[in-house]
Amino acid sequence: MRLGIVTPVLTRLPRAHAQWEREAGIAEVERVVVEAERLGYDHITCSEHVAVPASVAEERGATYWDPLSVFGYLAARTSTIKMATFVLVLGYHHPLAIVKRYGTLDVVSGGRVILGVGVGSLQEEFDLLDAPFDGRGERGDDAIRAIKASFGELRPEYQGTHYRFSDFVVEPAGARRDVEVWIGGRTGRSLRRAVELADAWAPFGLSREELAQLIERASATDAWAARATPLEILVQPNPPVDPLGDADGTRARVDRLREAGVTGMSLRFVHHSVDHYCEQLAAMPELVG
């Protein structure tokens, strides 16, 4: 079971952050991430929103640190832990812009970038950025194909339905060609996208039963059978886990998720200080096995 964290401080969702995070900064983030790496955690995450509409900021949260800036800082202070965008909104970027920016980060970090991507849902943010909202699913599929064809390539070439390019040099474009791609989302369509185009599906907001049903349906498809490698399923357990306060309950939750087909987790913890957060980090791995 891969263990990662939804990095505290970087995103403040309503009723999903602790009071200490309001005053915390990059020093506290660095402390948490360095400790997670020391304990053997697989990855950290950072989400992306350019500007959240004021009308939904209270519901969806308004604090979203920029993943490229944060990961660039943390790459210089760590050596093994992977850095996963969760998620980049594909429609906000040209595929080669993602390849250039995150390919550079991949080189800087020694090949530790994971591209978690999604198609987005906030039409006001799309409109603000002059990005087309309608058809974003098909456009996103094409963007993923373009990114996979271009990552690590000095002279990428791609001819798709929405993106076409050749005769350009992109340097740096990544430390390797096989960058890991996750698909965020909570629908059958996002799972289909992951089965066909990615290494992992990273759903959120689904019950264990809903998760198991979607995985069962997908596993019966030809696309699932045709995969060269098994699809990873990485979830964000909700509510947050409390390995110190409820070890038995936490262990049981992990076991139930594993039975549903989950292969990894990006964790939120119950915590009331940065010290408590790091203690929870240390307590979790032994409950997973």
N, C-alpha and C positions, 0 to 999 in steps of 0.2 A: 504494500500500500504506500503510494507516494504521499508524503506529507509536505505541504507548503502552508503559507500564511497569507491571509488578506491583510496586507501591511497596515498597521494602525496609523492614525494621524492623517494619512494621505487622502482618505475619503471619509467624510462625516455624514453618514446616513442618519435620518431621524430615528431616535430610540435604538441606535445600533452603535453608539460610541460612548466612551467613558468621559467623565468631566475632565480628567487630566489631559486628554487629547486636545482640548480647546486651547490650552496654553503651550502645548508641546511643539517642538520644531525638529529640524533635521538632526540635532544631536540625539534626541530620543529615538528617532527613526533608525539612525545608524546603530545605536546600542542594541535595539531589538533585532535588526537584521544580522549584525555580527554574531549575536548570541544564537540566532536561528541557524546560521552557518556552522557554528561550533558544535551544535547539537545534531548536525547531520540533516537538517531539513532540505528538501529538494528545491523549493522555489519560493519567491516572494511575488506579489502581484501589485499592479497599480492600474487604475482605471483611467478613462479619458472622457472628459467633457470640456469643450472650449468655453461655452457659456450656457448656463442653465436658465431657462425662462423663469422670471420671478414668480409667475403664476403657479409653478410646480416645484419651486425650490424648497418649500417647507415639506412637501411630500417626498421628494426624491433626493433631497440634500443639495447643498450649493458648493461644498468644498471638494474640489477634485484637483490634486496636484498633477502637474504635467509629467507623464511617465518618462519621457525621454530625458528631461532634466534630472529627475530623481534618480533614474537608473544610471545616468552618466556619473553622478556623484558617488553612488553606492558601488559601482563597478570598480572604482579606485580604492575602495576600502574592504573589498571582499575578494575571494579567489575561486570559490566553487559553487556557491548558491546561484541558481538560475533566476532570471528576471523575466517575468511573464506579463505582457500587457493584457489586462483583462477588464474591458476589451478596447482595442482600437476600433473606431467606427470607420469601416472601409470607405464609405461614401464621402468622407471628409478629406480624403487624400488620393492623389494619383498613385497607382501601384509603385512606380519607380521612386516616388518621394519616400514611401515607406521603406523600399529597398535601400535607398541611399542613407536615410537617417538611422534606421535600425540595423542596417548592414554595417555602418560605421560603429555603432554601439557593440555589435557582435564582435568586430575586430578588437575594439578597445577592451572588451570584457573577456576575450579568449573563448569565444563561441558559446556564450551563456544566455543568449536571447531566445525567448519563446514568444512567438507572435500569436497572442490570443486576439481574435477578431470577431466582429459582429456587424450586422447590417444597420443597427440603430433603430430608434423609435420616436425620437423627439423631432417632430416636423418643424417646430419653430427654430431649432438649432440648425437643421438642414437649410431652412430659408435664410437664416442669418449668414451662413457660409456660402450661399448661392450654390448649394449642392442639390441635385434632383432627389426628391423624396420618393415619388412614384417609381416603381421598377427597381427599387434599391436591392431587392433580393437577387434578381438576375444579374444586376450590375456587380453585386458583391461576389457572386460565384465567379464571374469573369475576372474580377480583381484578384481573388485568391489564386486562380490559375496563373495569372500574369505574375504575381509575386513569386510563386513557386518556380516558375520558369526563369526568373531573373535573379533570385537571391544567390549571391556568390558568383555571378557571371559578369565578366568584364564588359562584354558586348552582348547584352540581353536582346533577344528577339521574341516577339509574341504577336500573334494575329488572332484576336478573339472577336467576340460579338460587340463589345463596348470599348475595348482597349487594343490598340495596335501600335507597335513601335519596332524599329530596327535602326541600325546605323547610329546608335548612341553608345557612348562609353560611360559606365557608372563605376566609379572607383573611389573609395572602397564600397563593396556591395555585400559584404559578409565574410566571415571566416570559414564558412562551409556552404555547400549547396543545399544540404538537407535540413534547413531550419525547421524546427518543430512548430506546427500550426495547431492551435486550438480553435474550436468554434464555440462561441458563447450563444446562449439562447435557451428557451424553455419549451419549444414546440417540436412537433414531429418534423417540421421542415428544417429546423436547425440541426436536428439529429441526422436527417438525410444528407444535409450539406457536409456534416462531419464525416459520415460514412464514405461519401464519394470523394471528398477533397482534403481531408485533414488527418491529423494524428490522434486527436482527442476531441471529445464533446465535453463542454464545461457548462452544464445547466445550472440554473439557480431557481429558487422559489418553487420547487416541486416536492411533493410528498414522496416517501419511499415507494408507495404503491403506484403513483403516477410515473415515477422514474422506471420502476420495474416493467410496467406495461409498455412504455415507449421503447425500452431496450428489447423487450421480447418481440415486438412487432418488427423492429429494425433488423434484428438478428435472423429473421426469416426471409430477408430479401436477397436477391442475387448480388446486389452491390456489397452487402456485408460478407457474403461467401467469397466474393472476388478479391477482397482485400489481401494484400501481401503480408500485412501485420495486423494483429488484433487492434481494434479501436479502444483507446483508453477512455474511461469515464471519470471525470474529475469534478467533484461537487463542492459546494460551500454549505456545510451543514448549518441549518437554522432551526432553533435558536443556537446561539454560540455554545461551544463546549466548555465544560468546567471540570477538567481532569483532577484538580486538587479537591474541589468541593464535592464532586460526585463521580468518583472513579468508576464505580460499578455501572452507573447509568451511561457514562461516556463510553465505556468498553462495549456495552450492549448496543449503543447506537452505531458504533463502528461495525460491529458484527452484522447488524441488520443491513447496513449499507453495502457491505461486502457481499452479502447474500443476494442483494438486488443487482449486482453486477458492477458496483463502483470499484475503481482501481486506484483512486487517489482523492485527496481532499485539499482544498485551500481553506484554512481554518480561521474562524473568528473565535476568540476566547471571552469568557466572563473575566473581567479584570477591573481593578479600581486604581491602579497606578502602574508606572512603567516597571517597577520592581515586581509587582504581582504578575504583570504580563509575562515577564521573563521566567518567573517561577512556573507559570502555567505551561510555557514553552517546554521547560525541562521535564515536566510531569507527563506530557502527552505521549511521547514515543513508546514508552514501556507498556502503555495500554493498547497499543495497536498491534504489536507483535511482528 
